[in-house]
Amino acid sequence: MKRKSLFGVVIATAIAVFTQSCDSDFNEIGAGIFGDDGFGFESYSVQNLNASIVNTGEVSTRNLPVNNLGVYNDAVFGNTTAHFVTQLEMSKGTEFTSISNNPVIDSVYVYIPYNSSIENTDSDGNTTYKLNNVYGNGTFTLNVFENGYLLRNFDPNNNLDTQEYYSSDKLQFDSNKKGIAGGRLNNSTATAQNTNFKINDQEILLYKYDKDGVIVNDSNNNPTVKERKKPGIWLDLDKAYFQNAFFANDKYKSILNNTVLKEYFRGLYFNVQANGNQNALAQLNIAGGEFVIVYKGDKSATDITRERKTVTLKMGYSTDLKAYATTVNLIENENSDDYSNALTSNVSNPLWIKGNNGSIATISLFGADADGNGVADELETIKENDWLINQAVLTVFVDKSVQTNNTDFQPNRLIVYDAKNNTTLVDYNTDATTSPVKNIYNGIMDISTDNNTIKYRFRITNHVNNLIKRDSTNVVLGLAVTNDISLSTFNVLKNEKTSFNTKISKIPTGSVTSPFGTILYGPNHSDVSTRMKLDLFYTKKTN
């Protein structure tokens, strides 16, 4: 997770654009840029800056771009256990109505790829992969059940708006799960598929079978590889259970479309149990997941010659149908005492922020409006000074005194956004840089060369200029961890919160998908050098 970053500085004026690396301090960015042009380049630190923790609690995890699965034990924040539920979706050409007569199942399996990248491919076609977004190398117990809880698209109790499902909804799925005598469906004797599940980085090979289900060997008498799959979850499921569920009494013939399928078979529930204090957590793009039934059936109603076929059902978003098989990520947190205390006290220093159903910080800029004219007094003074703001930089520092042993899982990115309107800031929206993404707006973890300081910086120049020059509303800002800075969407909180007289109803999707947290010094920290700060770099006429 550690990554040092260049924080390029862009200084925009009416006549020039300048970019500079973060190797220099921000209080030096004006040096030598403007010649003897009648302007001076100065800096100002905003005096009235306030921040607070908001305990977000349960958040909607319906159809996330990635889902967490596994366990992660954080010595600072506590323990996280992540489960998920997914519907299944028939893609075109895989409808149950196309299944042969008299089907008998050979096998049933689930495959969900991990996020990975290719490191090497040898002359025999064998590929070595590096897994991404996988944390820890321990094991956990993985149980797969049939989901018995209906996942609706629309909420009948809320004007048929989208039906939300929340990170805390585990109990209703536990209460409606189905299995073999209440037990798991991934009941293979291979414990690596259930009680000793381990995230594996090995390529998965599928072999070629003849019509009788016998592996076909190549000219060297080795099994013939039919298909190679990226590393992922591979689980063999109980074939007798699914023979009864789909094929007994020709039940499959009544599954005419996906609406019927999702009512009849409501999907799969992947349930995790920790094996001691081991860490093993993966972030899955479930859209690549498959539920596959391998069966033998008659070629036709009159020809009873048996042939081997497959039915493949998809998870997540189906590109060919442009429809979702709904997913829900279920998160259980056992917060540490320190984190629990921070959440209940709504402290302003330090600021504990964490993803999933965790917490954010809110930031109020420029302080009070003592004269009641609708503009914060400090902002009003800045307006009267008629400065041209070349740069507005928000800087936050990590409290390493608390997170001494936790920097390996320090979030790589944070995001600052408009917490009132649940939108990204104009500086985020106008930043088209891609290497890395949003490199001008930034928010990248920056570790000092002596490893003593970790900070994050955000360029919010346009946002501040809009407050000064265009009378934009001085909204409360949100500060959150993010798993993916490119995500500009927001997810609904189950219960609205209030901070600085602002209703907090949503948080960034990238925060919902991140299991990690960080602790930041607030704006009132005793050490001035590591306080949260907003620095304005401006020009004004000198004559």
RABEL-V902424 format. One record per residue. RES is the residue in one letter. PHI is phi as a letter, one per 20 degrees, with the letter a starting at -180 (999 if undefined). Layout:
res/phi
RES/PHI
RES/PHI
This chain:
res/phi
M/999
K/f
R/b
K/f
S/c
L/e
F/d
G/f
V/d
V/d
I/d
A/d
T/c
A/f
I/c
A/b
V/c
F/c
T/c
Q/b
S/f
C/f
D/g
S/e
D/f
F/f
N/f
E/d
I/f
G/e
A/f
G/m
I/e
F/e
G/e
D/f
D/d
G/n
F/c
G/d
F/d
E/c
S/c
Y/b
S/e
V/g
Q/e
N/d
L/c
N/c
A/b
S/b
I/e
V/c
N/f
T/f
G/m
E/f
V/c
S/f
T/c
R/f
N/l
L/f
P/f
V/c
N/c
N/e
L/b
G/p
V/c
Y/b
N/d
D/d
A/f
V/e
F/e
G/o
N/d
T/c
T/c
A/c
H/c
F/b
V/c
T/b
Q/f
L/d
E/c
M/f
S/e
K/f
G/n
T/c
E/f
F/f
T/f
S/e
I/f
S/f
N/f
N/l
P/f
V/c
I/f
D/e
S/a
V/c
Y/b
V/d
Y/c
I/c
P/f
Y/e
N/f
S/b
S/c
I/f
E/d
N/a
T/c
D/e
S/f
D/e
G/n
N/f
T/d
T/d
Y/d
K/d
L/e
N/d
N/l
V/c
Y/c
G/n
N/c
G/e
T/c
F/b
T/e
L/d
N/d
V/d
F/c
E/f
N/f
G/d
Y/d
L/f
L/e
R/e
N/e
F/c
D/e
P/f
N/e
N/b
N/l
L/l
D/f
T/g
Q/f
E/e
Y/c
Y/d
S/g
S/e
D/e
K/g
L/g
Q/f
F/f
D/f
S/f
N/d
K/f
K/c
G/a
I/e
A/l
G/n
G/e
R/f
L/e
N/e
N/d
S/g
T/f
A/f
T/f
A/f
Q/e
N/b
T/f
N/c
F/f
K/c
I/f
N/d
D/e
Q/e
E/f
I/d
L/d
L/d
Y/d
K/e
Y/d
D/e
K/f
D/e
G/n
V/d
I/f
V/e
N/e
D/e
S/f
N/e
N/m
N/d
P/g
T/f
V/f
K/e
E/b
R/d
K/c
K/f
P/g
G/a
I/f
W/c
L/c
D/e
L/d
D/f
K/f
A/f
Y/f
F/e
Q/f
N/f
A/f
F/d
F/d
A/f
N/l
D/l
K/g
Y/g
K/f
S/e
I/e
L/e
N/b
N/f
T/f
V/f
L/g
K/f
E/e
Y/f
F/c
R/e
G/o
L/c
Y/d
F/e
N/d
V/d
Q/c
A/f
N/d
G/m
N/d
Q/f
N/d
A/a
L/c
A/c
Q/d
L/d
N/e
I/f
A/g
G/e
G/f
E/c
F/d
V/c
I/d
V/d
Y/b
K/d
G/b
D/f
K/f
S/b
A/f
T/d
D/d
I/e
T/f
R/e
E/c
R/e
K/c
T/c
V/c
T/d
L/d
K/d
M/d
G/m
Y/e
S/e
T/f
D/f
L/e
K/l
A/b
Y/e
A/e
T/g
T/c
V/c
N/e
L/d
I/d
E/d
N/d
E/d
N/f
S/f
D/f
D/f
Y/f
S/f
N/f
A/f
L/f
T/f
S/e
N/l
V/f
S/d
N/b
P/f
L/d
W/e
I/c
K/b
G/e
N/l
N/e
G/c
S/b
I/c
A/d
T/d
I/c
S/d
L/e
F/m
G/m
A/e
D/d
A/f
D/e
G/m
N/e
G/n
V/c
A/g
D/g
E/f
L/f
E/f
T/f
I/f
K/g
E/f
N/f
D/l
W/f
L/e
I/e
N/e
Q/b
A/c
V/c
L/e
T/c
V/c
F/d
V/e
D/e
K/f
S/f
V/e
Q/d
T/g
N/d
N/c
T/f
D/f
F/d
Q/f
P/g
N/f
R/c
L/d
I/c
V/d
Y/b
D/e
A/f
K/f
N/d
N/l
T/c
T/f
L/f
V/f
D/f
Y/f
N/f
T/e
D/e
A/d
T/f
T/c
S/c
P/f
V/f
K/l
N/f
I/f
Y/f
N/m
G/n
I/e
M/g
D/c
I/d
S/f
T/f
D/e
N/m
N/e
T/c
I/c
K/b
Y/c
R/c
F/c
R/e
I/c
T/g
N/f
H/f
V/f
N/f
N/f
L/f
I/e
K/e
R/c
D/l
S/f
T/f
N/e
V/f
V/f
L/e
G/d
L/c
A/b
V/f
T/b
N/e
D/b
I/f
S/f
L/f
S/d
T/e
F/c
N/d
V/f
L/f
K/f
N/c
E/f
K/d
T/c
S/b
F/l
N/m
T/c
K/f
I/d
S/d
K/b
I/c
P/f
T/g
G/f
S/f
V/f
T/e
S/e
P/e
F/d
G/b
T/b
I/c
L/d
Y/f
G/e
P/f
N/d
H/f
S/f
D/e
V/g
S/f
T/d
R/f
M/g
K/b
L/c
D/d
L/d
F/d
Y/b
T/c
K/b
K/f
T/d
N/b
